[in-house]
Amino acid sequence: MPLDISLLNLGSDSAERDITVGLADYFYQNSTYHKFFNSDKTILVGTRGAGKSAIFKYMASAEARKGNLVIELSPEEYSYELLSQYLRSEQEGSWGKQSSYSVAWQYLLFSLVFKKIAEEKRGLLLGPQKDIYNHVVNNLNSQDLNSIGILFEYLKRLEQIKIGNHESFQKSRELQKLYSLEEIKELQPSLEIILKRTRIKIFIDELDKGWDNSEDAKYFLAGLFQASQKLNRISPNLRVYISIRQELFDNIPQIYEDAQKIREDVEVIRWGKAELLELIGLRIAHCFPELQQHNGLRRWNSVFSSMISSQQINSVDYIIDRTQHRPRELLQFCKLCLDYYNKGKRIEESAILAAEEVYSEQKTKDLASEYRFKYPYLLDLFEVFRGRKGRLSKEDLEYLLLSAVCGELDVDRAAEWVLEMDYLELKKLLWHIGFLKAKVPQAMRNTCGTYVGHYELSTINLENISYFSVHPAFYNFLSLKDGG
């Protein structure tokens, strides 16, 4: 009996909404998940839409089912614009800023741990549990603040002393008490006793919400990394996990002197074609249980026409090739295909090509948005390629980019930074963000295609590449001339 494709529900693009609906059932444990889950690493780095939140939501759900204490912190409720108010009179320069943010983060994380213990582990209020319970009742329950509010209040306490009219010695003593977290240190022995029999996991996600690329935002994140490393040294049973977008993480080494130590704790999310097929296959089988016994490709071909005849390519390869190997992009494209599905046994080529028109525009604008702080108005630079050949020799590409950086080609609002760049720098940028793909020798291709992106093979020396292609995701929107 044929499937009723109109009933296919691929779930939400957002892990936050999906975890209570079906993510726990069809979450795909790819190789990155296994490496991260089975290691001591605590920082998960990935591009937008790579699945960071899905991994954290799944891990948090799994830990809760084991009976461990779980704290999920998504600081999307604040704006980075608020940060600068709290340290506006800082006289110690950037070191002082980072130390202030670090100690405020530590105070917040300890406070969340103490509140969780008081809520979940009451039992007989004796010994260490009583100490922590009393601290929560006397110091935290009276504060009508959300999580970030607790952090900001601590920053305010630091700020008030710094700009107050205290005697120098008194000011120094009060600051020392706040910077050394004296009220927290008194409780650390009690916490360590509780941690001998209790596992606590803290997941910090969504750090890119409201990101403005300001100095304060960068030091705020650097302070978080420093604070989390300090808490992670207390006990193996207390772990702070952080997920962060690649672009934000790349800013940290500029400001955090222990950046090398951070890298030891990092796992970068990567997806291969086969893993993406399994991911979408699990969602298809979740909707159509009769496909549970089939592999990923059989599940795909039960829903999609297997070939794009006009291109002589498998439909799964055609669609995945128009992503940067990010699960969210694959889901977006497939959902658009469903929007254009018009009865029949499968989603046919006509629906896929119609969906591509919408997807291509969305993906081009999303890429520009992703890098809008560091490289504003990227769309205006992309327009330089409109209507041209999608595949270019090294010489043709470099001449085009040279014309852009010299002002011969109009890049409109992007001129502010494009005209300051060397054309070879611009080539590296377009390669790095995935707008360009490079043609590599047969021996380097493995499971990749003829043209590969930075997300597939990041170690390429671009000076050895003779031919480039605009990523197929952008062909349709930019009306490029040859096929993808």
matplotlib code that plots the C-alpha trace (Angstrom):
import matplotlib.pyplot as plt

x = [0.0, 1.5, 2.4, 0.2, 3.0, 0.8, 1.0, 4.8, 5.9, 9.6, 9.5, 10.7, 13.9, 14.3, 15.5, 13.8, 10.4, 11.1, 12.4, 8.9, 7.4, 9.7, 13.4, 14.0, 12.7, 14.4, 17.5, 20.5, 23.6, 26.2, 30.0, 30.3, 27.7, 29.5, 32.9, 31.5, 29.3, 32.1, 34.9, 35.8, 35.2, 32.7, 32.6, 30.6, 31.3, 29.4, 28.0, 24.4, 22.0, 24.6, 22.7, 24.3, 21.0, 19.7, 22.7, 22.4, 18.6, 19.1, 21.9, 20.0, 16.9, 19.1, 20.8, 17.4, 16.1, 19.1, 18.1, 20.9, 20.3, 20.1, 20.3, 19.6, 20.6, 19.7, 20.7, 18.4, 16.5, 19.2, 20.7, 24.4, 23.7, 23.0, 26.5, 28.4, 26.3, 27.5, 31.2, 31.2, 33.6, 36.1, 39.5, 41.5, 41.1, 40.2, 41.8, 39.5, 36.4, 37.1, 37.8, 34.5, 32.5, 34.3, 33.5, 29.9, 29.4, 30.9, 28.5, 25.5, 26.6, 27.1, 23.8, 22.0, 23.6, 22.7, 19.1, 18.8, 20.2, 17.7, 14.8, 15.6, 17.6, 15.9, 15.6, 16.6, 18.1, 21.2, 24.9, 25.9, 22.4, 21.2, 24.1, 23.2, 19.4, 19.9, 22.1, 19.4, 16.6, 18.6, 20.4, 18.6, 15.0, 14.4, 15.7, 12.9, 15.4, 15.8, 19.2, 20.8, 19.4, 21.4, 24.6, 23.8, 23.1, 26.6, 28.1, 26.2, 27.7, 31.2, 30.4, 29.0, 32.1, 34.4, 32.7, 31.7, 33.3, 34.8, 38.2, 40.8, 41.5, 37.8, 37.1, 39.9, 38.7, 35.1, 36.2, 38.5, 35.6, 33.5, 36.3, 37.2, 33.5, 33.9, 30.2, 30.4, 33.8, 32.3, 29.9, 32.3, 33.2, 29.5, 29.0, 31.9, 30.3, 27.0, 28.8, 30.2, 26.8, 25.1, 25.8, 25.0, 25.1, 24.8, 24.0, 24.6, 23.2, 21.9, 24.9, 24.5, 21.1, 21.4, 25.1, 26.4, 30.2, 31.0, 34.1, 31.9, 30.1, 33.4, 34.7, 31.4, 31.9, 35.6, 34.5, 32.0, 34.7, 37.0, 34.2, 33.1, 36.7, 36.9, 33.7, 34.7, 37.8, 35.7, 34.5, 34.0, 30.3, 29.9, 30.1, 29.4, 28.8, 28.8, 27.6, 28.8, 28.6, 31.9, 32.0, 31.7, 34.2, 36.8, 36.7, 37.7, 41.5, 41.9, 40.9, 41.3, 44.9, 44.1, 42.6, 44.9, 43.4, 39.9, 40.8, 41.6, 38.0, 36.4, 34.5, 33.5, 30.3, 30.8, 28.3, 28.9, 26.4, 25.7, 24.9, 22.5, 20.7, 20.3, 19.1, 16.3, 15.6, 14.9, 12.4, 10.6, 10.5, 9.1, 6.2, 5.8, 6.6, 6.3, 9.6, 11.5, 13.2, 14.5, 17.9, 18.1, 18.2, 15.1, 13.3, 14.2, 13.2, 9.9, 9.1, 11.1, 11.5, 14.9, 16.3, 16.5, 16.3, 17.1, 20.5, 21.1, 21.7, 20.1, 17.6, 19.2, 22.6, 21.0, 19.4, 22.2, 24.7, 22.6, 23.3, 26.5, 26.0, 23.9, 20.8, 18.6, 19.2, 18.3, 15.1, 14.3, 14.7, 12.7, 9.9, 9.7, 9.5, 6.4, 4.9, 5.1, 4.0, 0.9, -0.4, 1.2, 3.2, 6.3, 7.6, 8.6, 11.3, 9.0, 8.3, 12.0, 13.0, 10.1, 11.2, 14.8, 13.8, 12.6, 15.3, 18.1, 17.0, 16.5, 20.0, 21.8, 20.2, 20.8, 24.5, 24.8, 22.9, 25.2, 28.2, 26.5, 28.5, 32.0, 31.1, 28.0, 26.0, 27.5, 24.5, 25.8, 29.1, 27.3, 25.5, 28.9, 28.4, 24.8, 24.2, 27.8, 29.2, 28.9, 32.3, 35.4, 39.0, 41.4, 42.4, 38.8, 37.8, 40.7, 40.2, 36.5, 37.5, 40.3, 37.7, 35.6, 38.3, 39.5, 36.0, 35.6, 32.6, 30.0, 29.6, 27.3, 27.1, 29.7, 32.3, 33.2, 35.1, 35.6, 37.6, 40.0, 40.7, 43.2, 41.6, 43.2, 41.9, 38.5, 38.8, 39.7, 36.8, 34.3, 35.8, 35.8, 32.1, 31.1, 30.1, 32.8, 33.8, 37.1, 37.9, 40.2, 42.3, 40.7, 42.9, 41.5, 37.8, 37.0, 33.3, 33.2, 32.3, 34.6, 34.1, 34.4, 33.6, 35.5, 33.0, 34.0, 37.8, 39.1, 42.9, 43.0, 45.7, 43.7, 46.7, 47.0, 43.4, 42.9, 39.1, 36.3, 32.5, 29.9, 28.1, 25.1, 22.8, 23.2, 22.9, 19.2, 18.9, 21.9, 20.8, 24.2, 24.6, 25.9, 24.5, 25.4]
y = [0.0, 3.4, 5.9, 9.0, 11.5, 14.3, 12.9, 13.1, 15.3, 15.8, 17.5, 21.0, 22.7, 23.8, 21.3, 23.3, 22.7, 19.2, 17.5, 17.1, 16.0, 13.4, 14.3, 11.8, 9.0, 10.0, 11.7, 10.5, 9.8, 10.7, 10.3, 13.7, 12.9, 9.7, 11.4, 14.2, 12.0, 9.4, 11.9, 14.5, 17.3, 20.0, 22.6, 21.8, 24.0, 24.1, 26.3, 27.6, 24.7, 22.0, 20.4, 21.8, 22.4, 19.0, 17.2, 19.2, 18.7, 14.9, 14.7, 16.7, 14.5, 11.3, 12.6, 13.4, 9.9, 8.5, 10.5, 13.0, 16.7, 18.7, 22.5, 24.0, 27.6, 29.3, 33.0, 34.1, 36.3, 38.9, 41.3, 41.7, 45.5, 45.3, 44.2, 47.4, 49.3, 47.1, 47.8, 51.2, 52.7, 49.8, 51.3, 48.1, 47.5, 44.3, 42.1, 43.6, 43.1, 39.5, 38.8, 40.6, 38.5, 35.3, 35.8, 36.8, 33.6, 31.5, 33.1, 32.4, 28.8, 28.0, 29.6, 27.5, 24.4, 25.3, 26.0, 22.7, 20.8, 22.6, 21.8, 18.2, 16.8, 17.9, 14.7, 15.2, 18.7, 17.7, 18.5, 19.7, 19.7, 21.9, 24.3, 24.7, 24.8, 27.7, 29.6, 29.3, 30.4, 33.3, 34.6, 33.4, 32.7, 36.3, 37.5, 37.7, 37.3, 35.0, 33.3, 36.2, 38.6, 36.9, 37.3, 41.0, 41.7, 40.4, 42.6, 45.5, 44.7, 44.9, 48.1, 49.9, 49.2, 50.3, 53.7, 54.2, 56.7, 54.1, 54.4, 52.7, 49.8, 49.2, 49.2, 46.8, 44.4, 44.4, 43.8, 41.0, 39.3, 39.5, 38.5, 35.5, 34.5, 34.2, 33.4, 30.6, 29.2, 28.6, 26.1, 24.4, 21.6, 20.8, 20.8, 18.4, 16.0, 16.1, 15.5, 12.2, 10.7, 13.2, 13.9, 17.4, 18.5, 22.1, 22.7, 26.3, 26.9, 29.6, 32.0, 33.5, 35.0, 38.8, 38.6, 42.0, 41.3, 44.0, 43.9, 43.4, 40.4, 38.8, 39.2, 38.0, 34.7, 34.5, 34.9, 32.1, 29.8, 30.6, 30.1, 26.8, 25.4, 26.3, 24.5, 21.5, 21.0, 20.6, 17.1, 14.6, 14.6, 18.3, 19.2, 22.5, 22.0, 24.9, 25.0, 27.9, 28.8, 28.5, 32.2, 33.3, 30.7, 32.0, 35.3, 33.9, 33.4, 37.1, 37.9, 34.8, 34.0, 30.4, 29.8, 26.7, 25.1, 25.7, 23.9, 20.7, 20.6, 21.3, 18.9, 20.4, 19.1, 17.6, 15.7, 13.4, 12.7, 9.2, 10.6, 13.2, 10.5, 8.4, 11.5, 12.2, 8.5, 8.2, 11.0, 9.4, 6.0, 7.7, 9.0, 5.8, 2.8, 0.3, 1.6, 0.8, -2.2, -0.4, 1.4, 5.2, 5.1, 2.9, 5.2, 8.2, 6.6, 5.6, 9.3, 11.1, 10.2, 8.6, 10.6, 14.1, 13.1, 16.5, 16.4, 12.7, 12.6, 10.9, 13.1, 12.6, 13.7, 16.6, 18.0, 17.3, 18.9, 22.1, 22.2, 22.9, 19.5, 21.1, 19.1, 22.3, 23.1, 19.5, 19.7, 23.1, 21.9, 18.7, 20.6, 23.0, 19.9, 18.8, 22.3, 21.7, 18.1, 17.6, 14.1, 11.0, 8.1, 10.2, 13.8, 14.3, 16.3, 19.2, 19.7, 19.5, 22.1, 24.4, 24.1, 24.9, 28.3, 29.3, 27.4, 29.0, 32.5, 31.6, 29.9, 32.9, 35.4, 33.1, 32.9, 36.6, 37.0, 34.4, 36.7, 40.0, 41.4, 40.7, 41.1, 43.3, 43.4, 40.2, 40.0, 43.0, 41.2, 38.0, 40.1, 40.5, 36.9, 37.3, 36.0, 34.8, 31.3, 29.3, 27.6, 29.7, 29.2, 30.5, 33.3, 34.4, 34.2, 36.3, 38.9, 39.2, 39.6, 42.0, 44.1, 44.1, 45.2, 47.9, 49.4, 48.6, 46.4, 47.9, 46.0, 48.7, 48.7, 46.0, 48.5, 49.6, 46.4, 44.9, 47.8, 47.4, 43.7, 42.0, 40.0, 36.8, 37.4, 37.8, 34.5, 32.8, 34.4, 33.2, 29.7, 29.7, 30.7, 28.1, 30.4, 28.9, 25.2, 24.0, 21.4, 18.9, 16.0, 12.6, 11.2, 13.8, 13.3, 10.1, 10.4, 14.1, 15.3, 16.9, 20.3, 20.3, 23.0, 24.1, 22.1, 18.9, 19.4, 22.4, 21.7, 22.7, 25.1, 27.4, 28.5, 24.9, 25.0, 25.7, 25.7, 26.9, 26.8, 28.8, 26.5, 24.9, 26.3, 29.8, 28.9, 29.4, 32.7, 34.3, 33.0, 31.4, 29.9, 26.4, 23.6, 22.7]
z = [0.0, -1.0, 1.7, 2.1, 1.7, 2.8, 6.3, 6.5, 9.4, 9.6, 13.0, 14.0, 12.9, 16.5, 19.1, 21.8, 20.3, 19.1, 22.2, 23.7, 20.4, 18.8, 19.0, 21.7, 19.4, 16.1, 17.3, 15.2, 17.2, 14.6, 15.1, 16.7, 19.3, 20.2, 20.5, 22.6, 24.8, 25.5, 26.2, 28.8, 26.4, 27.5, 24.7, 21.5, 18.5, 15.3, 12.6, 12.7, 12.2, 12.7, 15.6, 18.7, 20.5, 19.5, 21.0, 24.2, 24.5, 23.9, 26.4, 29.0, 28.6, 28.9, 32.1, 33.6, 32.9, 34.8, 37.8, 37.6, 38.3, 35.1, 34.7, 31.2, 30.7, 27.4, 27.9, 25.1, 27.5, 27.6, 25.1, 24.9, 24.8, 28.5, 29.4, 28.9, 31.5, 34.3, 33.8, 32.3, 34.9, 34.8, 35.2, 34.9, 31.2, 29.5, 32.2, 34.7, 32.5, 32.0, 35.6, 36.5, 34.0, 35.1, 38.8, 38.0, 35.9, 38.7, 41.2, 38.8, 38.1, 41.8, 42.6, 40.1, 41.5, 45.0, 44.1, 42.2, 45.2, 47.5, 45.2, 44.3, 47.2, 50.3, 52.3, 55.8, 56.1, 57.8, 57.3, 53.9, 52.5, 55.4, 54.8, 51.1, 51.8, 54.3, 51.8, 49.2, 51.5, 52.9, 49.8, 46.6, 47.2, 48.2, 44.8, 42.3, 39.4, 36.4, 35.9, 34.0, 36.5, 39.2, 37.1, 36.5, 40.1, 41.0, 38.3, 39.9, 43.3, 41.8, 40.0, 43.0, 45.1, 42.2, 41.8, 45.4, 47.9, 50.3, 51.8, 49.7, 52.1, 52.7, 49.0, 48.4, 51.1, 49.8, 46.2, 47.3, 49.0, 45.9, 43.5, 45.7, 46.1, 49.9, 50.5, 47.9, 49.1, 52.6, 51.0, 48.7, 51.2, 51.6, 47.8, 47.4, 49.9, 48.0, 44.7, 45.9, 45.5, 43.1, 39.5, 38.2, 34.6, 33.4, 29.7, 28.4, 24.9, 22.6, 23.3, 19.8, 20.6, 20.6, 19.8, 18.7, 18.3, 20.9, 23.1, 26.1, 24.5, 23.7, 27.3, 28.6, 26.7, 27.7, 31.3, 30.9, 29.5, 32.4, 35.0, 33.5, 33.6, 37.3, 38.1, 36.1, 38.2, 41.5, 40.9, 38.0, 39.0, 38.2, 34.6, 32.8, 29.0, 26.6, 23.0, 20.8, 17.2, 15.3, 14.3, 18.0, 19.2, 16.6, 18.4, 21.8, 21.2, 20.6, 24.2, 26.3, 27.2, 28.0, 24.6, 24.1, 27.2, 25.8, 22.6, 24.5, 25.7, 22.2, 19.9, 16.5, 14.9, 11.5, 9.3, 6.3, 3.6, 4.9, 8.4, 7.0, 5.1, 8.3, 10.1, 7.6, 7.3, 11.0, 10.8, 7.8, 9.6, 12.8, 10.7, 8.7, 11.1, 8.2, 6.9, 10.2, 8.8, 5.7, 5.5, 5.1, 1.3, 1.0, 3.4, 1.3, -2.0, -0.5, -0.1, -2.8, -6.5, -6.6, -9.5, -10.7, -14.4, -15.9, -13.9, -14.0, -10.3, -7.3, -5.6, -2.2, -3.5, -5.3, -2.1, 0.3, -2.2, -1.8, 1.9, 3.8, 5.5, 8.3, 9.5, 9.7, 6.0, 4.9, 7.0, 5.5, 1.9, 2.5, 4.2, 1.2, -1.1, 1.0, 0.4, -3.3, -3.2, -5.3, -4.7, -6.2, -4.8, -4.2, -4.1, -7.8, -9.5, -10.2, -6.5, -5.7, -8.3, -7.2, -3.6, -4.6, -5.9, -2.4, -0.6, -2.6, -1.7, 1.9, 2.1, 0.4, 2.8, 5.8, 5.0, 4.8, 8.1, 9.8, 9.2, 9.4, 12.3, 11.0, 7.3, 7.0, 3.7, 2.3, 0.0, -1.8, -2.5, -3.6, -6.2, -8.1, -9.2, -10.4, -13.9, -14.4, -14.8, -11.6, -12.3, -12.7, -13.3, -10.7, -13.0, -13.7, -10.1, -8.9, -11.6, -10.5, -6.9, -7.8, -9.7, -6.5, -4.1, -6.5, -6.8, -10.5, -9.6, -7.3, -4.0, -2.7, 1.2, 1.5, 0.1, 3.6, 4.3, 0.8, -0.4, 2.5, 1.6, -0.6, -3.3, -2.1, 1.4, -0.2, -1.9, 1.4, 3.1, 0.4, 0.7, 4.5, 4.8, 2.2, -0.7, -2.9, -3.4, -4.8, -7.4, -5.9, -7.4, -7.5, -4.7, -2.3, -3.0, -1.1, -0.4, -1.5, -5.0, -7.5, -5.9, -2.1, 0.5, 3.5, 5.7, 3.9, 3.6, 5.6, 5.0, 1.3, 0.1, -2.1, -4.1, -5.4, -6.7, -10.4, -10.6, -8.3, -8.2, -6.4, -3.9, -5.7, -2.9, -4.4, -8.1, -8.4, -6.5, -8.3, -11.7, -12.4, -15.8, -15.6, -13.5, -10.0]

ax = plt.figure().add_subplot(projection="3d")
ax.plot(x, y, z, "-o")
ax.set_aspect("equal")
plt.show()
